[in-house]
C-alpha cells in the first residue's frame, strides 16, 4: 500500500545556506560498469582521497547495500530497477546534506540511470556519471569473486554481461578505461573534472 497522508517538512536551512555554512557542495558521483570493472576500487580510493582532504564524502557500494537496505531484493529486471531507485533516493539525501555521495553499482539499465539522474536534476543536485569501462575478457580474467566462472557454469542466473544485459552509457560525464589507467590516474581524472566544474572546496 502506498502512503498518502504525508507532508514534506522543510528544514530551517536551505541547501544553499547549508552549503555556505559547511563550506562544500553536495552532489552524487555515480559509478557504473560491469562486475570487476573497477567501480568499487575507484570509488573507495576517491572516498579516501576526499576525506583525507577533510571533504565530506561517503561511498554507497552495491554489495554493501544489499546487506541491509536492499536485502529483500533479488537480481531480476524489476528488482534491479527497484535497487537503483532506492539508492538514487539515498544518494540524493546525502547530496542534499552537502555530502558527496559516491555510488558504485553495476546499474546495468540506461533507463534506471536516467531515472536517477532525473531525480537529482529535479532537485537541482549535480549528478556525475562515471563509466568504469573494461572489456568483458578483462573483467573475466580479474574475476576476484569468481562470479563470472560461476555464471559461465550456469550457477548464477541473470548475471550481467553473461546472461543478463549491460547497457553502457552513451554520454557519461567521465569515461575511464580501467584497463588502461591506474587507480591513482583514474581518481585524478575525476578530481580534475570536479575542480573544473567548481564542485570542490577551494584549496
C-alpha positions, 0 to 999 in steps of 0.5 A: 500500500502506498502512503498518502497522508504525508507532508514534506517538512522543510528544514530551517536551512536551505541547501544553499545556506547549508552549503555556505555554512559547511563550506562544500557542495553536495552532489552524487558521483555515480559509478557504473560498469560491469562486475570487476570493472573497477567501480568499487576500487575507484570509488573507495580510493576517491572516498579516501582521497576526499576525506583525507582532504577533510571533504565530506564524502561517503561511498554507497557500494552495491554489495554493501547495500544489499546487506541491509537496505536492499536485502529483500531484493533479488537480481531480476529486471524489476528488482534491479530497477527497484535497487537503483531507485532506492539508492538514487533516493539515498544518494540524493539525501546525502547530496542534499546534506552537502555530502558527496555521495559516491555510488558504485553499482553495476546499474546495468539499465540506461533507463534506471540511470536516467531515472536517477539522474532525473531525480537529482536534476529535479532537485537541482543536485549535480549528478556525475556519471562515471563509466568504469569501462573494461572489456568483458575478457578483462573483467573475466580474467580479474574475476576476484569473486569468481562470479563470472566462472560461476555464471559461465557454469550456469550457477548464477542466473541473470548475471550481467554481461553473461546472461543478463544485459549491460547497457553502457552509457552513451554520454557519461560525464567521465569515461575511464578505461580501467584497463588502461589507467591506474587507480591513482590516474583514474581518481585524478581524472575525476578530481580534475573534472570536479575542480573544473566544474567548481564542485570542490572546496577551494584549496 
